[in-house]
Amino acid sequence: MVVRVRSLLVSGPIVVPLNTGLTVRLSAGQVSGDLPDVEVADNAKVEKLRRQGVISVETVDESSDVSDDAASADQGAGEAESRRSRKRADAPPA
């Protein structure tokens, strides 16, 4: 199963410790990428943050999200290309 962690803070970042020793840093209102559920299962620090109302952990339906992720990745790549193109066009000739 896949989960996402959402920051419920109005301002400021939050660092969420995962079971593997890695951490996820989230800005206010930001949602993490897909994480295996074992990263947050039986994690006392994650449970404490949930009880305090700082984060929410959401289960993701993997089958319906695949097309959304692919579409957003394609869209993001186009935006990055256009930014690069403008930078090159604005750069003075060498």
C-alpha positions as CSV (number, residue, x, y, z in Angstrom):
1,M,0.0,0.0,0.0
2,V,1.1,3.6,-0.6
3,V,0.6,6.6,1.6
4,R,1.1,10.3,1.4
5,V,1.8,12.6,4.4
6,R,0.1,16.1,4.3
7,S,1.3,19.0,6.5
8,L,-1.7,20.6,8.2
9,L,0.4,23.6,9.4
10,V,-0.6,27.1,8.4
11,S,3.0,28.3,8.4
12,G,6.5,26.9,8.8
13,P,8.1,23.6,7.8
14,I,7.7,20.2,9.5
15,V,10.2,17.3,9.4
16,V,8.6,13.9,9.5
17,P,10.8,11.0,10.5
18,L,10.3,7.7,8.7
19,N,11.0,4.2,9.9
20,T,14.0,3.7,7.6
21,G,15.7,6.7,9.2
22,L,15.0,9.1,6.3
23,T,13.0,12.2,6.9
24,V,10.4,14.1,4.8
25,R,10.4,17.9,5.0
26,L,7.1,19.5,4.2
27,S,6.2,23.2,4.0
28,A,2.8,24.4,5.2
29,G,0.0,22.6,3.3
30,Q,2.5,20.5,1.2
31,V,1.9,16.8,0.4
32,S,4.7,14.3,0.2
33,G,5.3,12.0,-2.7
34,D,4.1,8.4,-2.5
35,L,5.7,6.4,0.4
36,P,5.4,2.8,1.3
37,D,3.0,2.3,4.2
38,V,5.8,0.6,6.2
39,E,7.5,4.0,6.5
40,V,4.8,5.3,8.8
41,A,3.4,2.0,10.3
42,D,4.0,1.7,14.1
43,N,6.0,4.9,14.1
44,A,5.6,6.7,17.4
45,K,6.8,10.1,16.2
46,V,4.4,10.0,13.2
47,E,1.5,9.0,15.6
48,K,2.4,11.9,17.9
49,L,2.3,14.4,15.0
50,R,-1.1,13.0,13.9
51,R,-2.5,13.4,17.4
52,Q,-1.2,16.9,17.6
53,G,-3.0,17.8,14.3
54,V,0.3,18.7,12.6
55,I,0.1,16.0,9.8
56,S,-2.4,13.6,8.2
57,V,-1.5,10.3,6.6
58,E,-3.6,9.5,3.6
59,T,-3.8,6.1,1.8
60,V,-3.5,6.4,-1.9
61,D,-5.3,4.1,-4.4
62,E,-2.3,3.2,-6.7
63,S,-4.4,2.2,-9.8
64,S,-6.2,5.5,-10.1
65,D,-3.2,7.7,-9.4
66,V,-0.9,6.3,-12.1
67,S,-2.6,8.3,-14.9
68,D,-2.7,11.5,-12.8
69,D,1.0,11.2,-12.0
70,A,2.0,10.6,-15.6
71,A,0.0,13.6,-16.8
72,S,1.5,15.9,-14.2
73,A,5.0,14.7,-15.0
74,D,4.5,15.4,-18.7
75,Q,3.1,18.8,-17.9
76,G,6.0,19.6,-15.5
77,A,8.6,18.6,-18.1
78,G,7.1,21.0,-20.7
79,E,7.2,23.8,-18.2
80,A,10.9,23.1,-17.4
81,E,11.7,23.0,-21.1
82,S,10.0,26.4,-21.8
83,R,11.9,28.0,-18.8
84,R,15.2,26.6,-20.2
85,S,14.4,27.9,-23.7
86,R,13.7,31.4,-22.4
87,K,16.9,31.5,-20.5
88,R,18.9,30.5,-23.6
89,A,17.1,33.0,-25.7
90,D,17.7,35.8,-23.2
91,A,21.4,34.9,-22.8
92,P,23.7,37.2,-24.7
93,P,25.8,35.6,-27.5
94,A,29.2,34.5,-26.4
